Amino acid sequence: MATSDQEFPDGTVQNILDQETLRWVFVGGKGGVGKTTCSSILSILLSRVRASVLIISTDPAHNLSDAFQQRFTKTPTLVNGFSNLYAMEVDPTIENEDIPGVDGSDSFVSDLANAIPGIDEAMSFAEMLKLVQTLDYSVIVFDTAPTGHTLRLLQFPSTMEKGLAKVMALKNKFGGMLSQMSRVFGAGDEFGEEAILGKLEGMKDVIEQVNRQFKDPDLTTFVCVCIPEFLSLYETERLVQELTKFEIDTRNILINQVLHDEEAIESKLLKARMRMQQKYIDQFYVLYDDFHITKLPLLPEEVCGVEALKSFSTHFLKPYEPSVAKGSAEYLEMRVNVLKERLKDAEDELDKARKGKQKA
């Protein structure tokens, strides 16, 4: 597809940094595409233009500690080398004893939650968001789990509403019986049906408030991370469709691990991979011509540690350009040098083979 870059929105994440009203930034995609690296770099870039930034990992296989090379827990911790960037790792499927306000005496709530598929995650995630809302950060970045898990969490408002509808139906059907049982067993008002329903209603209020914020494009955006391969393209398309269905704004795609000419000067394998990647990159531009598509280069080493993250962040703000332009004198000189080295290696191998043959 031969088109000029001017036909598409700016291929950087500058639009996210310029949007001062943003409160929630979700980063998600297929497993293994570099979501944690990208979310970490986004949080670093946001820390340069915002008063305070919190990055939260909701992926059970936490990688934030590895990315920053610093241990994080479920309590916000200041990232080394920063004065306004904090990180925490939480499990959205935490046990009841970890949820504020829920203890062993609320076994009815626990049993009820277990009886409604998906509501346990919804309740846990709602409690996490309730906690996050009490924290004073100007923007919060979510390093999410792989696509399927993330989509399930984004469905929690409707899951909770369905669950509450079932609870209300049970109340209408068995409400009198529950009240009598509470009195028979000497349970106080705090364990009565009104108290239980009050807890659920309070959680519903949090959910509805967060849901409104998630659907407000001025407050929330979702950044899709992918690699230029078929399965990742398919997963990204599915993710964008689901986000549209949930009315969650998404307008940025980060295509990671892109090969460029300078990486594939003589390798037939890399040249074949590069042609394959270009085919899918073209498809991304066809499908998402109104998105900010940022191409990130494949590096020979991992991006770990604050300094490596800062160094790689330049590609988020300026389109990557190979250090040597194809067809230039410098490029041709490099290619000649590579060919000379390969010829020398071949001659050495031939010489060894001849000597071995003479000995035999």
N, C-alpha and C positions, 0 to 999 in steps of 0.2 A: 504494500500500500504506500504509494508515493505521495505523501502529504507533508506540508511544512508545519513546523511547530506553532506558527502563528494562528493556525486554525483551532487550536485547543487552548483551554485555560492553562495558566502558568503551571509548569510541572514541578512545583515545590509545595511545601507545607506552610508557606508564608501566610496564606489566608487564615489558617488556624491561629497563628500568632497574632494576627491583626484583629481578630474578633475578640474584643475585650469583654464581651458579655458571656462568653463560654464558661460554663460551670462544670460540665461533665464531658470528658473525652474518652470514648471507648476505643480500644485497639484490639482487633480480632481477625481471625482467619483460620485456615487449615493448620493442623499441627505441623511443626517443623519448618515453618516459613520465615521465622525470625521475628515473631510478635513481641517477645520480651525486649529484644534489642531495639526495635522500633519504638516501643512505648517508653523505654528508658531514655532514648534520645529525644523524643517529643517532650518528656518531662524536663529534661535539661534545657531544651530550647525555650520552653514556657517559663522556666525559672528566671530567664534573662529579662522577661517582659512582664512578669506577674509578681505580686508581693509575696505570695506563698503558694507552693505546689505540693500536692500529695499524690504519689503513685501507689496504687493498690493492686496486688496480684490476687485474682480470684481463681487462678488455675491451681488445682490440687498439687500438680507437679511444679512447685514454685521454682522459678529461675531468676528472680530479681536479685537474690543474694549472690548468685553466680555472675550476673551481668555487672553488678557494681563491686563485686568481690568484697562484700560486707554482709554480716549476718543481720537479717531482719526478722521480726516477729509480728504478732497481731496487734502490737502497739506501734503507732507512728514513730519512726526513728529518723533523726537527721542524717542525711547522706554525707559521708566524709567529703570535705572540700567545698561544701555548700552551706549557705546560711539560711536558705529559704526553701530547700527541697527535702521532703520527707518521704519515707517509703514504709510500707507495711505489707505483710503477707497474711491473707485470711483464707479460711476454708468456708465456702458458702454452704456447706452441708455440715456445719458444726453440730455437736451434740447439744441436747437440751440444757445440760448443766452449764454450758458455756454461754447460754442466752440470758441476758439480764432479765430478771423478773420471772424466770421459769425455774422452779425447783421440783423436788420429788413429790410435793403435795399436789402439783398440777398434773398428776398422771392422766387425768381425764383429757386434758388438753393434748398431752402427748399421744394418747391412744387415738384421739379424734384425728390428730394430724396424720398419724400413720394410716388411718383408714381412708384418707382421701389422697389418691395418687398425686405426687408432685407438690403437695401443700407443705411438706416438711422443709423442702428446699426454699419454697416461697417465704415461709415464716422466718427461716434463718437469714435469708437474704434481706428481708424487710428489716430485721433487727440490725443487720450490719449497716444498712443504709441509714437507719435511725441514728446509729452511733456516728456515722460519717457526717450526717447533717449537723450534729452538735459541734463538730470540729470546725475551726475557723480557717479554712483555706480558700484562696480565691479561685482555684481550679483543681479538679481531681481527675487524674488519669487512671483508667482501668486497664490493666494488662489481663485480658480475659483468657479463659480456657479455650480449647479448640471449638470450632464453629457450633457443633451440635449442643454442647454444654452451654455455650453462651446464649444460643437461641432459646434454650429451655429457661434460662434465668430471665430473659427478656419477656417471657410469657407469664412471669409470676403474677402480674396484676390481674389478668383474666383468671388464672388458676385460683388465686385467692378469692376472687369474687364468686366463682363457682363453688368453692369450698364453703364460703359463708352462706350461700344460698342453701346448701345441704344442711348446714348447722341450724339455720332458721327453720327449715322443714322439720328437723328433729325436735327442735324446741316446741314447735306447734303441736307435734305429735306426742312427745313424751315430757314436755315441760313440767306438768304437774307431778309426774312420777319422780323426776330429778329433784324437785323441791322437797318432796316427801322423804326421799332417800337421804338427802342432805340433813334433814331434821332428825331422822331416825338414828343416823350414825353420829349425830352431834357435831356436824361440820358447821363452822361459822359462816357468816355471810360472804367472807372472802373466797370461799370455795363453792358458793352457790352458782346456779346457772347464770344469774345476772353478772356475777364477777367474771365468769368464764367468757360470756359473750362480750363483756366490756373489754377484756383483753383482746379478743379477736377484732372487735370494732375499732379499737385503738390502732391495731396493726393495719386495718383496712384504711384508716385515715392517712397513715404514713405512706402506704402503697399508692393511694390515689394522688397524694401530693407529689411523690417522686415520679409517678406515671405522667402527670401533667408536665413536669420539668423535662422528662425524657423526650416528650413529643414536641417540645418547643425548640425549633432550630436555632434560636438565639442563645439557648442555654446548653444544648447537647449536640454532639456530632459523633459519628462512628467512622473510624479510619480502618479501611480494609487492607490487610497485608497479604501478599501472595507471591508466588514465583511464576515465571513464564513457562508453565507446563499445563497440560490438559486438565488434570484433576484439580489443580489449584484454580484454574480459570472457571471450571464448573462449580467448585465450592464457593468462589467469590460471587458468581452469578446467583447462586442459591441464597447466599447471605444478603446480597443487595435486595433481592426480591422479598425476603422475610423482613428486612428492616423497613422496606417501603410499606409492607403490610402492617407493621407495628407503628408506622408513622414516625420513625426515627430518622433524623437527617443523616445522610451520608454523601459526601462529595469528594473524598480523598481516597486514592488507591496508591499504595506503595508496592511497587514490583521489585522484589529483592532478588539478589544472586544473579544479576544480569551479566552475561559475558560480553566483552567488547573486543574489537579487532586486535588490540595490543596483547590480549591474553591468548589469542588463537592464531598467532602468526604462522606457525608451521604444523601444528598438531591437527591431523585429520579428524580425530575424535572431537576436539574442541570446536573445530569449524562446523562439524555436523550438529553439535549441540547448539552452536550459535545460530545456525539457520533455523533449527527447530524453535529456539526461543523467540527469534524474530517473528516467526509465523504467529505465535500466540500473543506477542506484544502488539502486533498489528490488529489482532482480534480484540484486544483490550481497548484499543483506540476506537475501533468500530462500535463496540458495545457501550462504551462510556465516554463519548465524545464531549460531554459537558462536565466531566470530572477532572479534578487536578490529579494527574497521573505522574508519580515520581519514580524514576528508575534508579535503583541503587546497585552499584557494582558488586560482583562476587570478589571477595578478597582472598588472598592466599592464607590468611590467618583468622582466628576467631576475634570477635570484637568483645573483649572482656576488660573491665576496669574503667574508671572514670575518664582517664586520658584517652583511651582507645575510643570510647563512646563520643567524647568531645570531637576527636579527630574525624570520625565517620559522620558526625552531624553536619559537616559542610555539604554533603551530598543531598541533604534534605532541603537546603536553601538555594543551591545552585546546581542546575543539571550537570550530571557527570560528563566530563569530556576526557577521552583518552589522552595521555600525555604526548603521544605522537600521532599526528594526523596521517591517515592512510594516503599513500601516493606521494607524500613529501620526501625530500632528499634524505631527511633523518630517518624516516620510516624504511626507505629502501636500503639505507646503510645498515640499519639494525637487522634487516632481513638477510642481507649479504653476510653479516657477521655470524648470524645463527646458522646459515647454510655452511659457512666455512667450518664452524665448530662440529656440525654433524658430519661433514666430509672427513674431518680429522679423526673423529671417533670411529667412523667406518673404516678408515685406513688402518687405524690401530688394531681393530678387530680382525681385519684381513691379515695383517702382519702376524698376529698371534696364531691365527688359524694355519698360516703357512709354516710357521716354526713348529707347531704341534704336529703337522703332517710330516715334516722332515725327520722329527724324532721317532715317529712311528715307523 
